[in-house]
Amino acid sequence: MKHYLVIAMRRPGFDPDVVAPHLAYLDDLHARGLLASSGGFADGSGGAYVLQGVDSLAEAQAIADADPLVLTGNSDLTVREWKLADRGGR
């Protein structure tokens, strides 16, 4: 299964009111089986989430582009295919 890492970095002037719609968006992705994990950076500069069950980088990018963080212009999101290490740590 492919995984995609979405890194969200806050832009200057970030509006904290966008956090609730963003979290609702992540909840929807989770309910649809597309969200593997998510969390914010400890320094408050942004966060990341991992998509699963997505067929291509283009599809993952489309999902990220629909995130309220992007739609409101509050964050820059970068999407990368992520090859998870196996349980042996390789």
C-alpha atoms as an extended CHARMM CRD file, in Angstrom:
* protein
*
        90  EXT
         1         1  MET       CA              0.0000000000        0.0000000000        0.0000000000  PROA      1               0.0000000000
         2         2  LYS       CA              1.2980000000        3.4460000000       -0.8980000000  PROA      2               0.0000000000
         3         3  HSD       CA              1.4640000000        6.2070000000        1.6930000000  PROA      3               0.0000000000
         4         4  TYR       CA              1.7650000000        9.9410000000        1.1650000000  PROA      4               0.0000000000
         5         5  LEU       CA              3.1660000000       12.4030000000        3.6790000000  PROA      5               0.0000000000
         6         6  VAL       CA              1.4910000000       15.8140000000        3.6580000000  PROA      6               0.0000000000
         7         7  ILE       CA              3.5530000000       18.5040000000        5.3800000000  PROA      7               0.0000000000
         8         8  ALA       CA              1.6770000000       21.6880000000        6.2970000000  PROA      8               0.0000000000
         9         9  MET       CA              3.6630000000       24.8030000000        7.1480000000  PROA      9               0.0000000000
        10        10  ARG       CA              1.8510000000       27.8550000000        8.4580000000  PROA      10              0.0000000000
        11        11  ARG       CA              2.1640000000       31.0940000000        6.5220000000  PROA      11              0.0000000000
        12        12  PRO       CA              2.7730000000       34.4470000000        8.2340000000  PROA      12              0.0000000000
        13        13  GLY       CA             -0.5080000000       35.7910000000        9.5670000000  PROA      13              0.0000000000
        14        14  PHE       CA             -1.9190000000       32.2890000000       10.0860000000  PROA      14              0.0000000000
        15        15  ASP       CA             -5.5680000000       32.5000000000       11.2050000000  PROA      15              0.0000000000
        16        16  PRO       CA             -6.2290000000       30.0040000000       14.0290000000  PROA      16              0.0000000000
        17        17  ASP       CA             -9.9280000000       29.9380000000       13.0700000000  PROA      17              0.0000000000
        18        18  VAL       CA             -8.9930000000       27.6080000000       10.1840000000  PROA      18              0.0000000000
        19        19  VAL       CA             -7.8890000000       24.8640000000       12.5910000000  PROA      19              0.0000000000
        20        20  ALA       CA            -11.4580000000       23.6350000000       13.2970000000  PROA      20              0.0000000000
        21        21  PRO       CA            -12.3780000000       23.2190000000        9.5990000000  PROA      21              0.0000000000
        22        22  HSD       CA             -8.9970000000       21.5640000000        8.9720000000  PROA      22              0.0000000000
        23        23  LEU       CA             -9.5790000000       19.0630000000       11.7920000000  PROA      23              0.0000000000
        24        24  ALA       CA            -13.0840000000       18.3470000000       10.4670000000  PROA      24              0.0000000000
        25        25  TYR       CA            -11.5140000000       17.6850000000        7.0520000000  PROA      25              0.0000000000
        26        26  LEU       CA             -9.0480000000       15.2510000000        8.6410000000  PROA      26              0.0000000000
        27        27  ASP       CA            -11.9230000000       13.5510000000       10.4970000000  PROA      27              0.0000000000
        28        28  ASP       CA            -13.6740000000       13.0540000000        7.1540000000  PROA      28              0.0000000000
        29        29  LEU       CA            -10.5150000000       11.5910000000        5.6000000000  PROA      29              0.0000000000
        30        30  HSD       CA            -10.2100000000        9.2300000000        8.5750000000  PROA      30              0.0000000000
        31        31  ALA       CA            -13.8450000000        8.1300000000        8.2630000000  PROA      31              0.0000000000
        32        32  ARG       CA            -13.1970000000        7.3560000000        4.5780000000  PROA      32              0.0000000000
        33        33  GLY       CA            -10.1270000000        5.2620000000        5.4780000000  PROA      33              0.0000000000
        34        34  LEU       CA             -7.7010000000        7.6890000000        3.8380000000  PROA      34              0.0000000000
        35        35  LEU       CA             -5.9480000000        9.1000000000        6.9270000000  PROA      35              0.0000000000
        36        36  ALA       CA             -3.3530000000        6.9230000000        8.6580000000  PROA      36              0.0000000000
        37        37  SER       CA             -1.9780000000        9.4480000000       11.1360000000  PROA      37              0.0000000000
        38        38  SER       CA             -1.7380000000       13.1750000000       11.8220000000  PROA      38              0.0000000000
        39        39  GLY       CA             -0.3230000000       15.6530000000       14.2780000000  PROA      39              0.0000000000
        40        40  GLY       CA              1.0770000000       19.1150000000       14.8370000000  PROA      40              0.0000000000
        41        41  PHE       CA              4.6930000000       20.1220000000       15.2330000000  PROA      41              0.0000000000
        42        42  ALA       CA              5.7050000000       20.9050000000       18.8160000000  PROA      42              0.0000000000
        43        43  ASP       CA              6.9560000000       24.3610000000       17.8290000000  PROA      43              0.0000000000
        44        44  GLY       CA              3.5530000000       25.3830000000       16.4030000000  PROA      44              0.0000000000
        45        45  SER       CA              4.9180000000       25.9510000000       12.8890000000  PROA      45              0.0000000000
        46        46  GLY       CA              2.5650000000       23.4590000000       11.2590000000  PROA      46              0.0000000000
        47        47  GLY       CA              2.0100000000       19.7390000000       11.1630000000  PROA      47              0.0000000000
        48        48  ALA       CA              1.7750000000       16.6670000000        8.9870000000  PROA      48              0.0000000000
        49        49  TYR       CA             -0.5360000000       13.8580000000        8.0560000000  PROA      49              0.0000000000
        50        50  VAL       CA             -0.1740000000       10.5430000000        6.2980000000  PROA      50              0.0000000000
        51        51  LEU       CA             -2.5860000000        9.4610000000        3.5860000000  PROA      51              0.0000000000
        52        52  GLN       CA             -3.1880000000        5.7990000000        2.7840000000  PROA      52              0.0000000000
        53        53  GLY       CA             -5.3910000000        4.0250000000        0.2650000000  PROA      53              0.0000000000
        54        54  VAL       CA             -4.6150000000        6.6840000000       -2.3270000000  PROA      54              0.0000000000
        55        55  ASP       CA             -3.6570000000        5.4610000000       -5.8030000000  PROA      55              0.0000000000
        56        56  SER       CA             -1.2880000000        8.1870000000       -6.9680000000  PROA      56              0.0000000000
        57        57  LEU       CA              0.6630000000       11.2780000000       -6.0660000000  PROA      57              0.0000000000
        58        58  ALA       CA             -1.7910000000       13.3000000000       -8.1540000000  PROA      58              0.0000000000
        59        59  GLU       CA             -4.7190000000       11.9960000000       -6.0900000000  PROA      59              0.0000000000
        60        60  ALA       CA             -2.8670000000       12.7280000000       -2.8380000000  PROA      60              0.0000000000
        61        61  GLN       CA             -2.1120000000       16.2420000000       -4.0970000000  PROA      61              0.0000000000
        62        62  ALA       CA             -5.7890000000       16.7880000000       -4.9440000000  PROA      62              0.0000000000
        63        63  ILE       CA             -6.7440000000       15.7380000000       -1.4080000000  PROA      63              0.0000000000
        64        64  ALA       CA             -4.2010000000       18.1540000000        0.0670000000  PROA      64              0.0000000000
        65        65  ASP       CA             -5.3730000000       20.9430000000       -2.2520000000  PROA      65              0.0000000000
        66        66  ALA       CA             -8.9090000000       20.5540000000       -0.8510000000  PROA      66              0.0000000000
        67        67  ASP       CA             -7.7040000000       21.0160000000        2.7570000000  PROA      67              0.0000000000
        68        68  PRO       CA             -9.1170000000       24.2010000000        4.3340000000  PROA      68              0.0000000000
        69        69  LEU       CA             -5.5460000000       25.1760000000        5.2450000000  PROA      69              0.0000000000
        70        70  VAL       CA             -4.8530000000       25.5420000000        1.5180000000  PROA      70              0.0000000000
        71        71  LEU       CA             -8.2490000000       26.8560000000        0.4550000000  PROA      71              0.0000000000
        72        72  THR       CA             -7.9430000000       29.7580000000        2.8970000000  PROA      72              0.0000000000
        73        73  GLY       CA             -4.2940000000       30.4520000000        2.0340000000  PROA      73              0.0000000000
        74        74  ASN       CA             -3.1500000000       29.9170000000        5.6130000000  PROA      74              0.0000000000
        75        75  SER       CA             -0.6160000000       27.1420000000        5.0020000000  PROA      75              0.0000000000
        76        76  ASP       CA              1.6290000000       25.7090000000        2.3220000000  PROA      76              0.0000000000
        77        77  LEU       CA              1.2200000000       21.9600000000        1.9070000000  PROA      77              0.0000000000
        78        78  THR       CA              3.8220000000       19.6870000000        0.3700000000  PROA      78              0.0000000000
        79        79  VAL       CA              2.9500000000       16.1110000000       -0.6240000000  PROA      79              0.0000000000
        80        80  ARG       CA              5.5240000000       13.3460000000       -0.9570000000  PROA      80              0.0000000000
        81        81  GLU       CA              5.1800000000        9.6170000000       -1.5440000000  PROA      81              0.0000000000
        82        82  TRP       CA              6.4710000000        8.0480000000        1.6540000000  PROA      82              0.0000000000
        83        83  LYS       CA              8.0700000000        4.6370000000        1.7400000000  PROA      83              0.0000000000
        84        84  LEU       CA              7.5690000000        3.3640000000        5.2710000000  PROA      84              0.0000000000
        85        85  ALA       CA             10.3700000000        1.3220000000        6.7690000000  PROA      85              0.0000000000
        86        86  ASP       CA              9.5660000000       -2.3030000000        7.3880000000  PROA      86              0.0000000000
        87        87  ARG       CA              9.2610000000       -3.5840000000       10.9510000000  PROA      87              0.0000000000
        88        88  GLY       CA             12.9230000000       -4.5890000000       10.8390000000  PROA      88              0.0000000000
        89        89  GLY       CA             13.8930000000       -0.9230000000       10.6950000000  PROA      89              0.0000000000
        90        90  ARG       CA             15.3450000000       -1.0780000000        7.1890000000  PROA      90              0.0000000000
